[in-house]
Amino acid sequence: MEWIYLALVALVLVFGLGVLVLNRRRTPELNDERTSEIVRPPRPAVEPRPVSTADASPGTAVLEPAEASVEVESEVEIEPDTDAVAEPETYERPSFTSRMSKARSALTGAFLGIRSRAGITDSSFDDLEEALLRADVGVRVTDELLSGLRARVKSKEITTPDALLDALRAEMTGRLEGADRELHLVPGEPGSPNVWLFVGVNGVGKTTTIGKVGALQRSEGRTVLMAAGDTFRAAAAEQLNTWAERSGAEFVRGAEGGDPSSVIFDGVERAAARGIDLVLADTAGRLHTKSNLMDELRKVRRVAAKGAGRVTEVLLVIDATTGQNGLTQARQFGDALLSDDTGVGLTGVVLTKLDGSAKGGIVFAIETELGIPVKLVGLGETIGDLVAFDPEQFIGALFAES
């Protein structure tokens, strides 16, 4: 039994020695692993992988690449320098034929009725007279046109309906030929800008016309300043300022209800100091009485002429849809401005809204009865829809569908 006891003791000792050796072999590995975790240097920074918004799952923070950030920054609009001059834009001008369908409707029906007859009768002239009067040509001009045509029919010079209408077209065109329709810009030394005054009653589109004229002149390479001389109409200065910003023109305004002449004078002086080519001056369209309005306009005209600039245009703006009332306006404004110290009245007319329900004949009444040339016409509402008046194109548009 004793030897059995000794054998068990020896076995236990051998087993314990084996466990001790095994533990010693494993311990360095564990210590090495712990040490590597403690002293491991930080991983180098790695730029995040770009993730597209299309692939990102809900709640994922999308990291845009650096290149995208640069592109976004380059698209940010920067406020322009107030002293910088905006690049002039170019505008596609509309045609008379495409915009005057309503204006020629007053004549088209009569023309078709005249052509449907076998010859020229009294009914032919009755139709023409009614059509011309409805087109706002005016009684005087209508009588003169038809009297000449009746004489030519009587003398057998005109024998067919087509020849009658061709003769009418030629007579109407001839009445509009020879007028000075140029917008005058007198060249001079820097510091002596041209001044264009715009007059007219409220509601005819005077301020809008100034904005369009400014855009037209800027597109031709001229520098422009707009002066808000209509200090009596609410928001008139704000409206003109908006047009100045759109067309790249400079702008001068005064206090609401202030002296319009002072605003115009300050505008001219600033334009002279900055070497600006052209001053476009808005004026009041209505004061407490008509007499006050005309007195104010005469004062504005005199003050504008006394400064550093030269008044080269005084343009009356008329709404073409007002018909013969526009003729009355032209007469009143023309008489008032002729009575000032300069002896210079209206130099031209701007006819607005000719693309609407206007009948167009007011052109003949203004030019024939008052001798004032129509220089510009509005054929739409956008900034590029103000065009130079061309008699042949205008008459052609009236007869286009006849």
Buried (B, 14 or more C-beta within 10 A) or exposed (E): EEEEEEEEEEEEEEEEEEEEEEEEEEEEEEEEEEEEEEEEEEEEEEEEEEBEEEEEEEEEEEEBBEEEEEEEEEEEEEEEEEEEEEEBEEBEEBEBBEBBEBBBBBBBBBBEBBBEEEEBEEEBBEBBBBBBBBBBBBEEBBEBBBEEBBEBBEEEEBEEBEBBBEBBBEBBBEBBEEBEBEBBBEEEEEBBBBBBBBBBBBEBBBBBBBBBBBBBBBBEEBBBBBBBBBBBBEEBBEBBBBBBEBBBBBBBBBEEEEBBBBBBBBBBBBBBEBEBBBBBBBBBBBBEEEEEBBBBBBBBBBBBBBBBBBBBBBBBBBBBBBBBBBBEBBBBBBEBBEEBEBEBBBBBBBBBBBBBEBBBBBBBBBBBBBEBBBBBBBBBEEBBBBBBBBBEBBBBBBBBEB
